[in-house]
Amino acid sequence: MAWRDAKASRVRLLLFMASIILGIAAVVSIQLFSTNLKENIYIQSKALMGADYIIDTRQVPTERAKVIIDSLKPDASEVNFVSMIAFPKNGGTKLVKVRGLDGDFPFYGTIDTEPSSAADTYQKSGGALVDATLLLQFNVKPGDSIKIGELVLPIAGTLNAIPGSTAVSSSVAPPIIIPYRFIKNTELLQFGSRKEYQFFYKASDTLNLDTLEKKLQPMLEAENADLDTHTSTSRRLGQRYDNVGKFLNLAAFIALLLGCIGIASSVHIYIKEKLRAIAVLKCMGASRRQSFLIFLVQIAGIGIVGGLIGALIGIGLQGLFPYLLQEFLPFTVTVNISAQPIIIGVFLGLFMSVLFALLPLLRTWYVSPLEVLRVDEQAAQEPMKVRLIVFSTILIFLFLFSFWLLNSAIYALVFVLASLITFAVLAGVALLSIRSIRRFFPKSWSFTARQSLLNLFRPNNQTVVLVVAIGLGTFLISTLYFTKDILLTKSEIDTTENANMIILDVQTGQRDALEEMIKAQGLPVLDNIPLVTMRMHSIKGQLVNELRQDTTKQIKRWVLNHEFRSTYRDSITSSEELIEGEWTPELKAGDPVVISLSDNLALDINVGVGDAIVFNIQGVLMETTIGSIRKVDWRQLKPNFAIVFPKGVLEEAPQFNVMATNVSDEKRSADLQRDLVAKFPNVSIIDLRQVFTIVEDILDKVTWIINFMAFFSILTGIIVLIGSVRTSKYQRIKESVLLRTLGAKNTQILKISALEYLFLGLLGSLVGILLALVSSLCLALFVFKEPFAPSIIPFVVFLPGITLLIMAIGLSNIRTVLKSSPLAVLRREG
């Protein structure tokens, strides 16, 4: 019976199936990719680092740190720093990351070069390996030379890849590999230079890296050094990409939830039509169990087949993700197909289809044989207790599934509550509309208008079901769209600042000459910021060394080991806002020293206005008091500082400067960089226009990924709407045929249907968008903590678009009525 009835209703059942296929495909593809990503991270963790573990420090190792480093016998070492380099062939200059290597690094993975032999011979030949993109950009090739500070080296080969580099970091500062022994000859490591020393180790098979990390990490942290193992790196990478996976999973879950809403609304209408046939079956001796199983088998079959088709589509789609995310991954993801996500897809298709269709399916259990004789066609109602059990099961499943995807009970609970409130509001609005129309029925309107309004509350009306389906679908789609805008706005960069070139590491003796050189080319000096390096000696009277040993203190450990680069000035910049205390512009000799902290630093060290901090400034202790706290917009690409001193305090301290200027075009930028590097090889120059281009390119890719996932939800929502409205055609055909029999014209029938679906589409989509506006505002204020500027797109595109779509589907429902005779239509539909 299930098979026979399904063949007769195959068009409607295919629409049910289409509702969940895309949702299953999205979930399976993302789950497969996440599984592959985790496996690749675990397998390639050694190759990502090039070693089993690394000890690194951002200063020359202290005596105690050197003892620890030497006792472990490093197999290779490196010093790296960011600097400007020049190509003597054409005078080109570029900011790069110079890596001086000593030893047989990497131990795992390879240095990919052209020619391939260059990776093995550059140490002996004394050449440099230069990033491939850099060589193409400046039209140089192996055999040409490169100038790094005071050192000129031949280019031994093209560098394609090396462990520890990503596409994003290489695009900002491309890597240059040279032998360690030549670093001193560059004369670039001067006072204030940012540098990093790394020591690479190859561990024996018996060494437990987690135990080694627990034992040595506290000792190394006390010496401002750090230990990193390939196992901890793989865990950290996994956590980093978990956040991406959570968003993608949530988008996929919304698509799946939309499909389930489509199943529920379509099955509700479908079963209402079958109640008379079920009553006939019971008159002929069919049991409750048999009548229930007939339709349960249908829905279960739809779920299994839909889940299987969705899983197969998901297998094909997951191959796109390595391509979409290749810019953000430090390795190439090998795609393998595992059984678990496919089983999950089929199980979800079966379980969610049956679960969301269970309530209308249960009505078949309570159908009485007397339904054959009843004229009012009112559907039998299941007991309230049964409804509550089904609703509770759905809510529990939604919570557990959301918790599994988001790994946060609070977020999962909020998501379920928001969906429940939305459902209740939409159902309430639909019921209120029905009552309002019935109470204030416009009796003076035309026949077609009155007939369309009567359809909204007469027996077998579909107002509540369609308004809930349309509204909930529009709500989820619009919420995803608004959330996408919040995410992308949060990632935007501010390119309105005047300065578009920053010059770093300017020594005190170079400051005046460099400033004159900039002005001599007709360019302004927009910023000339002094930087003083310092460390914290004590916080609120407690020594930093004591705080390192105290695990109960609410102080972030990074602060205790960090070397701060601070500045002094008499005013607040455009990227700062004073939120507490009073700003002190300048101090006189002998005045107590008051400073200003950023809000995030104050939070990390648990201090406020009036608390005392003692700094170690190049061996000199300075007592200070917090006078103010600032909110800093760190997203702005300009020099921002966690610690700011007033004028009159640090002028005589050892320091270096950061300068900023504005260059009008690429030629003047290249000329200035060439002249500065030729005279001051130690300075580093950041051309912000290049950085803007790189960041905007990354944001374009992020936007594409978010829109790609939003597409799943929008397309699924449209299919749900088509399925829900299309299914309702079988209720309206009989009425339209009777109207034609009584003499109604085709234009009158069209107007009646158009007005009915216009009201349903407009009401459902408008309420859905308004609810999405409220939910997105809450997300912006409480989750993302960003100002919310809603897009007008949902109102000018989604609202009329969904309404017109509903009207078009609704009018297509009565096409057969208009083209055929009433008797032929009744026979065909019967």
C-alpha positions in Angstrom: 0.0 0.0 0.0 2.8 2.4 0.8 4.4 1.7 -2.6 1.2 2.0 -4.5 0.2 5.3 -2.8 3.7 6.6 -3.3 3.6 6.0 -7.1 0.3 7.9 -7.3 1.8 10.8 -5.3 5.4 10.7 -6.6 5.6 14.4 -7.6 4.7 15.5 -4.1 7.0 12.9 -2.5 9.9 14.0 -4.7 9.4 17.6 -3.5 9.5 16.3 0.1 12.8 14.6 -0.7 14.3 17.7 -2.4 13.7 19.6 0.8 16.3 17.6 2.7 18.8 16.6 0.0 20.7 19.9 0.0 20.8 20.1 3.8 22.2 16.6 4.0 24.7 17.4 1.2 25.9 20.5 3.1 26.3 18.6 6.4 28.0 15.6 4.8 30.4 17.7 2.7 31.5 19.8 5.7 31.8 16.8 8.0 33.9 14.9 5.5 36.2 17.9 5.0 36.6 18.4 8.7 37.5 14.8 9.2 40.0 15.0 6.3 41.4 18.2 7.7 42.0 16.7 11.2 43.6 13.6 9.8 45.9 15.7 7.5 46.9 17.9 10.5 47.8 14.8 12.6 49.7 13.1 9.8 51.5 16.2 8.5 52.2 17.8 11.9 55.9 17.0 11.8 56.2 18.1 8.2 54.4 21.4 9.1 57.1 22.2 11.6 60.0 20.4 10.0 61.1 19.0 13.4 59.8 17.1 16.4 60.0 20.2 18.6 61.4 23.7 18.6 62.7 26.1 21.2 62.3 29.8 20.3 63.1 33.1 21.9 62.7 36.7 20.7 66.0 37.8 22.2 69.5 36.4 22.5 69.1 33.3 24.8 69.8 34.0 28.5 72.6 32.0 30.2 70.0 29.6 31.8 68.1 29.2 28.6 71.3 28.5 26.7 72.1 25.8 29.2 68.7 24.1 28.5 69.0 24.5 24.7 72.6 23.1 24.6 71.8 20.2 26.9 69.2 19.0 24.5 71.7 19.2 21.6 69.9 21.1 18.8 70.2 19.5 15.4 69.7 22.8 13.6 69.2 26.5 14.4 67.8 29.6 12.8 67.6 33.4 13.3 64.9 35.2 11.4 63.8 38.8 11.1 61.8 41.1 8.9 63.9 43.5 6.7 64.1 45.3 3.4 66.1 43.7 0.6 67.2 45.1 -2.7 67.9 43.6 -6.2 71.0 45.3 -7.7 69.9 44.2 -11.1 67.0 46.6 -11.3 67.0 48.5 -8.0 63.8 46.9 -6.8 63.2 46.7 -3.0 60.8 44.6 -0.9 60.0 43.8 2.7 60.9 40.1 3.4 61.4 37.6 6.2 65.1 36.7 6.3 65.8 33.2 7.7 69.4 32.3 8.5 69.6 28.5 8.8 72.3 26.3 10.2 72.2 22.5 10.1 70.2 19.9 8.2 66.8 21.6 8.5 64.0 20.4 7.8 64.1 16.8 9.3 60.6 16.1 8.0 59.2 17.5 4.7 61.4 19.2 2.2 62.5 22.6 1.0 60.9 22.8 -2.4 63.3 24.7 -4.8 64.1 25.1 -8.5 66.5 23.6 -9.3 65.8 20.9 -6.7 69.5 20.6 -5.9 69.6 24.2 -4.6 68.0 23.1 -1.3 71.1 20.8 -0.6 73.8 23.0 -2.0 73.0 26.6 -0.9 74.8 26.2 2.4 78.1 25.2 0.8 77.8 27.5 -2.2 76.9 30.5 0.0 73.8 31.5 -2.0 70.3 32.6 -1.1 67.0 30.9 -1.8 64.4 33.5 -2.8 60.6 33.2 -2.9 59.3 32.3 -6.3 56.7 35.1 -6.4 59.3 37.6 -5.5 61.6 36.6 -8.4 58.7 36.9 -10.9 57.6 40.3 -9.4 61.1 41.8 -9.9 62.1 39.9 -13.0 65.1 38.3 -11.5 66.3 34.7 -11.7 68.8 32.3 -10.1 72.3 33.6 -10.8 71.4 37.2 -10.2 72.3 38.8 -6.9 70.4 40.0 -3.8 71.4 42.7 -1.3 70.5 42.1 2.3 71.7 45.0 4.4 75.5 45.2 3.8 75.6 41.7 2.3 75.4 40.8 -1.4 74.7 37.1 -2.2 74.0 35.2 -5.4 70.5 33.7 -5.8 71.1 30.0 -5.6 67.6 28.9 -6.4 63.8 29.6 -6.4 62.1 28.9 -3.1 58.6 27.4 -3.7 57.8 26.1 -0.1 59.4 25.5 3.2 58.0 24.1 6.5 56.6 26.8 8.7 55.3 29.1 6.0 51.8 29.8 4.8 50.5 31.5 1.7 49.1 34.4 3.7 52.4 35.1 5.6 54.5 34.6 2.5 52.3 37.2 0.6 53.0 39.8 3.3 56.7 39.1 3.9 58.1 36.5 1.4 60.8 34.2 2.9 64.5 34.5 2.0 66.8 31.6 3.1 70.5 32.3 3.6 73.2 30.4 5.6 73.3 31.3 9.3 77.0 32.3 9.1 76.2 35.3 6.9 73.7 37.0 9.3 76.4 39.0 11.1 77.6 40.4 7.8 74.2 41.9 7.0 74.7 44.3 10.0 70.9 44.4 10.3 70.5 43.1 13.9 70.9 46.4 15.7 69.3 47.9 18.9 65.5 47.4 18.8 65.5 45.0 15.8 62.7 42.4 15.9 64.3 39.0 15.7 63.6 35.4 16.6 66.1 32.6 17.5 64.9 29.1 16.8 66.5 25.7 17.7 65.2 22.6 16.0 65.3 19.1 17.5 64.7 15.6 16.2 63.5 13.4 19.0 64.0 9.7 19.6 61.1 7.4 19.3 61.1 6.8 23.1 60.8 10.5 24.0 57.4 11.6 25.3 57.0 15.1 23.9 54.0 16.0 26.1 56.0 15.1 29.2 59.0 17.1 27.9 56.8 20.1 27.3 55.3 20.0 30.8 58.7 19.8 32.4 60.6 22.4 30.3 57.9 24.9 29.4 57.8 26.6 32.9 61.6 26.8 33.0 61.8 28.3 29.5 59.0 30.8 30.1 60.9 32.2 33.1 63.7 32.9 30.6 61.4 34.4 28.0 61.7 31.4 25.7 59.1 28.9 24.5 58.9 25.2 23.6 56.6 24.0 20.8 56.1 20.4 19.8 54.6 19.0 16.7 51.8 17.4 18.8 50.8 20.8 20.4 51.0 22.4 16.9 48.6 19.9 15.5 46.2 20.5 18.4 46.5 24.3 18.0 45.9 24.1 14.2 42.9 21.9 14.8 41.4 24.4 17.3 42.0 27.3 14.8 40.1 25.6 12.0 37.4 24.4 14.4 36.0 28.0 14.4 35.7 27.9 10.6 34.1 24.5 10.8 31.5 25.7 13.4 30.3 28.5 11.1 30.1 26.2 8.1 28.4 23.5 10.2 25.8 26.0 11.5 25.1 27.2 7.9 24.6 23.6 6.9 22.4 22.8 9.8 20.2 25.8 9.0 19.8 24.4 5.4 18.9 21.0 6.9 16.5 22.6 9.4 14.8 24.4 6.5 14.4 21.1 4.8 12.8 19.5 7.8 10.4 22.4 8.1 9.5 21.7 4.5 8.9 18.1 5.3 6.7 19.0 8.3 4.6 21.5 6.5 4.2 19.4 3.3 3.4 16.2 5.2 0.8 18.1 7.3 -1.1 19.1 4.2 -0.5 15.7 2.5 -1.9 13.7 5.4 -5.0 16.0 5.7 -5.9 15.0 2.2 -5.4 11.3 3.0 -7.6 11.2 6.1 -10.8 10.2 4.2 -8.9 7.4 2.4 -7.5 6.2 5.8 -11.1 6.2 7.1 -12.2 4.0 4.2 -9.3 1.6 4.9 -10.4 1.4 8.6 -14.0 0.7 7.5 -12.6 -2.2 5.5 -10.8 -3.6 8.5 -7.3 -2.0 8.4 -5.9 -1.5 11.9 -4.5 1.7 13.4 -1.0 0.2 13.2 -1.4 -0.7 9.5 -2.7 2.8 8.4 0.1 4.5 10.4 2.8 2.2 9.0 1.7 2.8 5.4 2.6 6.5 5.6 5.5 6.0 8.0 7.2 3.7 5.4 6.7 6.4 2.8 8.3 9.1 4.8 11.1 6.8 6.1 11.8 5.8 2.5 12.0 9.5 1.5 14.4 10.1 4.3 16.7 7.2 3.5 16.8 7.9 -0.3 17.1 11.7 0.3 19.8 11.1 2.8 21.7 8.8 0.5 21.4 11.2 -2.5 22.4 14.1 -0.3 25.4 12.1 1.1 26.6 11.3 -2.5 26.3 15.0 -3.5 28.2 15.9 -0.3 31.0 13.6 -1.3 31.4 15.5 -4.5 31.1 18.9 -2.9 33.7 18.3 -0.2 36.4 18.3 -2.9 35.7 22.0 -3.3 36.7 23.0 0.2 40.5 22.4 -0.1 40.4 24.7 -3.1 38.3 27.3 -1.3 40.4 27.3 1.8 43.9 26.8 0.2 45.0 30.3 1.1 44.4 29.7 4.8 45.9 26.2 5.0 49.6 25.6 5.6 49.5 22.3 3.7 47.7 20.5 0.9 44.7 18.6 2.2 44.4 15.0 0.8 40.8 14.1 0.3 39.8 10.7 1.5 36.2 9.4 1.8 35.3 7.9 5.2 32.1 6.0 6.0 31.2 7.9 9.2 29.9 11.2 7.6 28.0 9.2 4.9 26.3 7.1 7.6 25.5 10.3 9.5 23.9 11.7 6.4 21.7 8.7 5.8 20.8 8.6 9.5 20.0 12.3 9.6 17.8 11.9 6.5 15.8 9.1 8.0 15.6 10.4 11.6 14.9 14.1 10.9 12.3 13.2 8.2 10.4 10.9 10.5 10.8 13.1 13.5 9.5 16.3 11.9 6.7 14.4 10.1 5.7 12.5 13.2 3.0 14.9 14.4 1.0 14.8 11.2 1.7 11.1 10.8 0.2 10.4 14.2 -3.1 11.8 13.0 -3.5 8.7 10.9 -3.6 6.7 14.2 -6.6 8.6 15.5 -8.7 8.7 12.3 -12.2 7.3 12.9 -14.1 5.3 10.3 -16.9 7.9 10.7 -14.6 10.4 8.9 -16.1 8.9 5.7 -19.5 10.2 6.6 -18.5 13.6 8.1 -19.1 16.5 5.8 -17.0 19.1 7.7 -13.7 17.4 6.7 -12.2 18.4 10.1 -9.0 16.4 10.8 -8.9 14.1 13.8 -6.8 15.6 16.6 -4.3 13.6 18.5 -4.2 14.0 22.3 -2.4 16.9 23.8 -0.1 14.5 25.7 1.1 13.0 22.4 1.8 16.5 20.9 3.8 17.5 23.9 5.9 14.3 23.7 6.6 14.9 20.0 7.5 18.6 20.4 9.7 17.8 23.4 11.6 15.1 21.3 12.1 17.6 18.5 13.4 20.3 20.9 15.8 17.8 22.6 17.1 16.6 19.3 17.7 20.2 18.0 19.5 21.0 21.2 21.8 17.9 21.1 22.5 18.4 17.4 23.3 22.1 17.8 25.5 21.3 20.8 27.4 18.7 18.7 28.0 21.2 16.0 28.8 24.3 18.1 30.3 22.6 21.2 28.6 25.1 23.4 25.5 24.4 25.5 24.7 28.1 25.8 24.8 28.8 22.1 22.9 25.6 21.3 20.2 26.6 23.9 19.9 30.1 22.5 19.6 28.7 18.9 16.8 26.3 19.9 15.0 29.0 22.0 15.3 31.5 19.1 13.8 28.9 16.7 11.0 28.1 19.2 10.1 31.7 19.8 10.1 32.4 16.1 7.8 29.4 15.5 5.4 30.6 18.2 5.4 34.2 17.0 4.7 33.1 13.4 1.9 30.7 14.5 0.5 33.5 16.7 0.6 36.0 13.9 -1.2 33.6 11.6 -3.9 32.8 14.1 -4.4 36.5 14.9 -4.7 37.3 11.2 -7.3 34.6 10.8 -9.4 35.9 13.7 -9.0 39.5 12.6 -10.1 38.8 9.1 -13.1 36.8 10.3 -14.1 39.5 12.8 -13.6 42.5 10.5 -14.5 40.8 7.3 -14.9 43.4 4.5 -18.4 42.5 3.2 -18.5 45.4 0.8 -15.4 44.2 -1.2 -15.7 42.5 -4.6 -16.5 38.8 -4.9 -12.9 37.8 -5.9 -11.4 39.7 -2.9 -14.0 38.3 -0.5 -13.4 34.7 -1.8 -9.7 35.0 -1.4 -10.0 36.2 2.2 -12.6 33.4 2.9 -9.9 30.8 1.8 -7.7 32.0 4.7 -10.1 30.8 7.5 -12.6 28.3 6.0 -12.1 24.5 6.6 -8.9 23.0 5.3 -7.3 26.4 5.2 -3.5 26.4 4.9 -2.9 29.8 6.5 -1.1 28.7 9.7 1.0 26.0 8.0 2.2 28.2 5.1 2.8 31.3 7.2 4.9 29.3 9.6 6.8 27.6 6.8 7.3 30.8 4.7 8.1 32.9 7.8 10.5 30.4 9.4 12.3 29.9 6.1 12.6 33.6 5.5 13.7 34.1 9.1 16.6 31.7 8.8 17.7 32.9 5.4 17.5 36.6 6.5 19.3 35.9 9.8 22.1 34.2 7.9 22.3 37.1 5.5 22.4 39.7 8.3 25.0 37.7 10.3 27.1 37.4 7.2 27.1 41.2 6.9 28.1 41.5 10.6 31.0 39.0 10.1 32.2 40.8 7.0 31.9 44.3 8.5 33.9 43.0 11.5 36.7 42.0 9.1 36.8 45.2 7.1 39.9 47.3 7.1 40.1 51.1 7.3 41.8 52.5 4.3 40.8 56.1 4.9 43.9 57.1 6.8 46.3 59.5 5.1 49.5 57.5 5.8 50.1 54.7 3.3 53.8 54.0 4.0 55.4 53.1 7.4 59.1 53.1 8.0 60.3 50.9 10.9 63.5 50.4 13.0 64.8 54.0 12.5 67.8 54.4 14.8 68.2 57.6 16.8 71.2 58.8 14.8 69.3 58.2 11.5 66.1 60.0 12.4 67.0 63.5 11.2 68.7 62.4 8.0 65.8 60.1 7.1 63.2 62.8 7.8 65.2 65.2 5.6 65.3 62.6 2.8 61.6 62.2 2.8 60.9 65.9 2.8 63.5 66.4 0.0 61.3 64.3 -2.3 58.3 66.5 -1.6 56.6 64.0 0.8 55.2 64.8 4.2 56.3 63.2 7.5 52.9 62.4 9.0 54.2 60.5 12.0 57.5 60.3 13.8 56.8 57.9 16.7 59.5 57.0 19.3 59.6 53.4 20.6 61.1 52.3 23.9 61.4 48.6 24.7 60.6 47.6 28.3 59.4 44.7 30.5 57.2 44.6 33.6 59.2 44.3 36.8 56.3 44.3 39.3 52.5 44.7 39.2 50.7 46.1 42.2 53.7 45.5 44.4 54.3 41.9 43.4 57.4 40.9 41.5 56.9 39.4 38.1 59.2 36.4 39.0 56.8 35.7 42.0 53.7 36.0 39.8 55.1 33.4 37.4 55.2 30.9 40.2 51.7 31.8 41.5 49.1 29.8 39.5 46.2 31.4 41.4 46.7 35.0 40.1 44.3 36.2 37.5 47.1 37.5 35.2 47.7 36.3 31.6 51.1 34.6 31.4 52.1 36.3 28.2 52.3 39.6 29.9 54.9 38.4 32.4 57.3 37.4 29.6 56.5 40.0 27.0 58.9 42.7 25.8 56.7 45.8 25.3 57.4 48.5 22.7 55.9 51.6 24.2 55.8 55.3 23.1 55.3 58.7 24.6 53.1 61.5 23.3 50.8 64.3 24.5 47.5 63.4 22.7 45.2 60.5 21.9 45.0 59.3 18.3 42.0 58.7 16.1 42.1 54.9 16.8 41.8 55.4 20.6 39.0 56.4 23.0 39.5 57.3 26.6 37.1 55.2 28.7 38.5 55.6 32.2 40.7 58.0 34.2 42.3 61.2 33.0 44.7 61.7 30.1 48.1 63.3 31.2 49.8 65.0 28.2 53.1 66.0 29.8 55.0 65.8 33.0 57.6 68.0 34.6 60.8 66.8 36.2 60.2 65.2 39.5 56.4 64.6 38.9 55.1 61.0 39.6 55.0 59.1 36.4 51.4 58.3 35.2 50.8 56.1 32.2 47.9 55.0 30.0 47.0 51.4 29.3 44.9 49.8 26.6 41.7 48.2 27.9 42.7 44.6 26.8 46.1 44.9 28.6 44.4 46.2 31.8 42.0 43.3 31.7 44.8 40.7 31.1 46.8 41.9 34.2 43.8 42.7 36.3 44.6 46.3 37.0 42.7 49.6 37.0 43.2 53.4 37.4 45.5 54.1 40.4 47.3 50.8 40.5 51.1 50.7 40.4 53.4 49.1 37.8 57.2 49.1 37.9 58.9 48.7 34.5 62.4 47.6 33.6 63.6 49.9 30.9 66.9 48.7 29.6 68.1 47.8 33.1 66.6 51.0 34.8 63.6 50.5 37.1 60.8 53.1 36.7 57.8 53.3 39.1 54.5 54.3 37.4 50.8 54.7 38.2 47.9 53.9 35.8 46.3 57.3 35.1 43.9 56.3 32.3 42.6 53.3 30.3 42.0 53.6 26.5 39.9 51.5 24.1 42.2 50.8 21.1 40.9 49.8 17.7 43.6 47.3 16.8 42.1 46.6 13.4 43.4 49.9 12.0 46.6 49.5 10.0 48.5 52.1 11.9 50.9 52.1 14.9 48.8 51.4 18.1 50.3 50.9 21.6 49.2 49.0 24.7 51.3 51.4 26.9 51.6 55.1 26.4 53.8 57.5 28.5 53.3 61.2 28.7 56.0 63.5 27.3 58.8 64.5 29.7 59.7 61.0 30.9 61.3 58.7 28.3 63.1 61.2 26.0 66.5 60.2 27.2 65.9 56.4 27.2 67.4 54.2 24.4 64.9 54.2 21.6 64.2 54.0 17.9 61.5 55.5 15.7 58.6 54.6 13.4 57.9 57.1 10.6 54.9 57.4 8.3 54.4 59.3 5.1 52.0 59.4 2.1 53.1 58.4 -1.4 50.8 59.3 -4.2 51.7 56.6 -6.8 53.7 53.4 -7.2 56.7 55.0 -9.0 57.3 57.5 -6.2 56.9 54.7 -3.7 59.4 52.5 -5.5 61.9 55.4 -5.8 61.6 56.3 -2.1 62.0 52.7 -1.0 65.1 52.2 -3.2 66.8 55.4 -1.9 66.0 54.7 1.8 67.3 51.1 1.6 70.4 52.2 -0.2 71.3 54.7 2.5 69.7 53.0 5.6 69.7 49.2 4.9 68.6 48.4 8.5 65.1 50.1 8.2 62.0 48.1 7.2 59.4 49.7 5.0 55.7 48.6 4.8 53.8 49.8 1.8 50.2 49.8 3.1 48.8 49.8 -0.4 50.3 46.3 -1.0 49.0 45.2 2.4 45.5 46.5 1.7 45.5 44.6 -1.6 46.6 41.3 0.1 44.0 41.7 3.0 41.2 42.7 0.6 42.0 39.6 -1.5 41.8 37.4 1.6 38.5 39.1 2.7 37.1 38.5 -0.8 37.8 34.8 -0.4 36.2 34.8 3.0 33.1 36.6 1.6 32.9 34.0 -1.2 33.0 31.1 1.3 30.3 32.7 3.5 28.1 33.4 0.4 28.7 29.9 -0.9 27.4 28.4 2.4 24.5 30.9 2.5 23.5 29.7 -1.0 22.7 26.3 0.4 20.3 27.7 2.9 18.7 30.1 0.4 18.3 27.4 -2.3 16.9 24.9 0.3 14.5 27.6 1.5 13.2 28.1 -2.0 12.7 24.4 -2.5 10.8 24.2 0.9 8.5 27.0 -0.2 7.9 25.4 -3.6 7.2 22.1 -1.8 4.8 23.6 0.8 2.8 25.7 -1.6 2.9 23.1 -4.4 1.4 20.5 -2.0 -1.5 22.8 -1.2 -2.6 22.7 -4.8 -4.6 19.5 -4.2 -6.8 21.3 -1.7 -7.6 24.2 -3.9 -8.3 22.3 -7.2 -11.7 21.0 -6.0 -12.9 24.5 -5.0 -11.7 26.0 -8.3 -13.5 23.4 -10.3 -16.7 24.0 -8.4 -16.3 27.8 -9.0 -15.9 27.1 -12.7 -18.9 24.8 -12.7 -20.9 27.6 -11.1 -19.8 30.0 -13.9 -16.7 31.7 -12.6 -14.4 33.0 -15.3 -10.7 32.1 -15.5 -9.7 35.7 -14.6 -11.8 35.5 -11.4 -10.2 32.2 -10.3 -6.7 33.7 -11.0 -7.5 36.8 -9.0 -8.8 34.7 -6.0 -5.7 32.6 -6.0 -3.3 35.5 -6.5 -4.8 37.5 -3.7 -4.7 34.5 -1.3 -1.1 33.7 -2.0 -0.1 37.4 -2.0 -1.4 37.7 1.5 0.3 34.5 2.7 3.6 35.3 1.1 3.6 38.9 2.3 2.6 38.1 5.8 5.0 35.2 6.3 8.1 36.9 4.7 7.5 40.2 6.4 7.2 38.7 9.9 10.2 36.4 9.1 12.4 39.4 8.1 11.4 41.5 11.2 12.2 38.6 13.5 15.5 38.1 11.7 16.2 41.8 12.3 15.7 41.4 16.0 17.8 38.2 16.3 20.6 39.7 14.3 20.6 42.8 16.5 21.0 40.5 19.5 23.8 38.6 17.8 25.6 41.9 17.0 25.3 43.3 20.5 25.8 40.2 22.6 27.9 37.8 20.6 30.0 39.9 18.1 29.9 43.1 20.2 29.6 45.2 17.1 27.3 48.0 16.0 24.5 46.6 13.8 23.8 48.4 10.5 21.1 46.2 8.9 21.2 45.7 5.1 18.2 46.8 3.1 18.6 43.8 0.8 16.2 41.5 2.7 13.4 44.1 2.5 13.9 45.1 -1.2 14.9 41.6 -2.5 13.7 38.8 -0.1 10.3 40.4 0.8 9.0 41.0 -2.8 11.0 38.1 -4.2 9.6 35.5 -1.8 6.1 37.0 -2.1 6.2 36.8 -5.9 7.6 33.3 -5.8 4.7 32.2 -3.5 2.2 33.8 -5.9 3.8 32.2 -9.0 3.8 28.7 -7.4 0.2 29.2 -6.2 -1.0 30.3 -9.6 0.7 27.3 -11.2 -1.3 25.1 -8.9 -4.5 25.9 -10.8 -3.1 25.7 -14.3 -4.8 22.4 -14.9 -8.2 23.9 -13.8 -8.0 26.7 -16.3 -6.9 24.6 -19.3 -9.3 21.6 -18.9 -13.0 21.0 -18.3 -14.1 20.6 -14.7 -15.0 16.9 -15.2 -11.6 16.1 -16.8 -9.8 17.8 -13.9 -11.7 15.9 -11.3 -11.1 12.6 -13.0 -7.3 13.3 -13.4 -6.8 14.4 -9.9 -8.9 11.6 -8.5 
